[in-house]
């Protein structure tokens, strides 16, 4: 068995507020799938949703 290491990158993504986006979803940006680690309405006004996303595979 080979030991394979892959790097991950974290991104902060802001979109218009949507109540149906959760950490169970994934984001596709320029053909790259991103896992949503967290998403929150930071100011409580339901105008924007700020997500922390991750690409790659954790080692």
C-alpha positions as a Markdown table, in Angstrom:
| # | Residue | x | y | z |
|---|---|---|---|---|
| 1 | Unk | 0.0 | 0.0 | 0.0 |
| 2 | Unk | 1.4 | 3.4 | -0.9 |
| 3 | Unk | 1.2 | 6.4 | 1.3 |
| 4 | Unk | -0.4 | 9.2 | -0.8 |
| 5 | Unk | -0.6 | 12.7 | 0.5 |
| 6 | Unk | -2.7 | 15.4 | -1.0 |
| 7 | Unk | -2.9 | 19.0 | 0.0 |
| 8 | Unk | -6.1 | 20.9 | 0.9 |
| 9 | Unk | -6.9 | 24.6 | 0.4 |
| 10 | Unk | -9.4 | 26.6 | 2.4 |
| 11 | Unk | -11.5 | 29.3 | 0.8 |
| 12 | Unk | -13.9 | 31.8 | 2.2 |
| 13 | Unk | -16.9 | 32.3 | -0.2 |
| 14 | Unk | -19.7 | 34.8 | 0.1 |
| 15 | Unk | -23.0 | 34.3 | -1.8 |
| 16 | Unk | -26.4 | 35.8 | -1.6 |
| 17 | Unk | -28.3 | 34.4 | 1.3 |
| 18 | Unk | -30.0 | 31.0 | 0.7 |
| 19 | Unk | -31.7 | 29.0 | 3.5 |
| 20 | Unk | -31.2 | 25.7 | 1.7 |
| 21 | Unk | -27.4 | 25.6 | 1.7 |
| 22 | Unk | -25.8 | 23.5 | 4.4 |
| 23 | Unk | -22.6 | 21.7 | 5.1 |
| 24 | Unk | -24.2 | 18.6 | 3.5 |
| 25 | Unk | -23.9 | 20.4 | 0.1 |
| 26 | Unk | -20.9 | 20.9 | -2.1 |
| 27 | Unk | -19.9 | 23.9 | -4.1 |
| 28 | Unk | -18.6 | 23.7 | -7.7 |
| 29 | Unk | -16.3 | 26.6 | -8.7 |
| 30 | Unk | -14.5 | 26.6 | -12.1 |
| 31 | Unk | -14.8 | 22.8 | -12.3 |
| 32 | Unk | -13.4 | 22.2 | -8.8 |
| 33 | Unk | -15.7 | 20.6 | -6.2 |
| 34 | Unk | -15.5 | 22.2 | -2.7 |
| 35 | Unk | -16.7 | 20.7 | 0.5 |
| 36 | Unk | -18.6 | 23.2 | 2.7 |
| 37 | Unk | -17.1 | 23.2 | 6.2 |
| 38 | Unk | -19.2 | 25.9 | 7.6 |
| 39 | Unk | -21.8 | 28.4 | 6.5 |
| 40 | Unk | -23.4 | 31.2 | 8.4 |
| 41 | Unk | -25.4 | 34.4 | 8.1 |
| 42 | Unk | -22.8 | 36.6 | 9.9 |
| 43 | Unk | -24.8 | 39.8 | 10.4 |
| 44 | Unk | -28.2 | 38.1 | 10.9 |
| 45 | Unk | -29.8 | 40.1 | 8.2 |
| 46 | Unk | -30.3 | 37.2 | 5.7 |
| 47 | Unk | -28.5 | 39.1 | 2.9 |
| 48 | Unk | -25.4 | 37.1 | 2.5 |
| 49 | Unk | -24.1 | 33.6 | 3.4 |
| 50 | Unk | -20.4 | 33.2 | 4.3 |
| 51 | Unk | -19.0 | 29.8 | 3.8 |
| 52 | Unk | -15.7 | 28.2 | 4.6 |
| 53 | Unk | -14.9 | 25.6 | 1.9 |
| 54 | Unk | -12.2 | 23.1 | 1.3 |
| 55 | Unk | -10.7 | 21.6 | -1.9 |
| 56 | Unk | -8.5 | 18.5 | -2.0 |
| 57 | Unk | -8.4 | 15.5 | 0.3 |
| 58 | Unk | -7.2 | 15.6 | 3.9 |
| 59 | Unk | -4.3 | 13.3 | 4.8 |
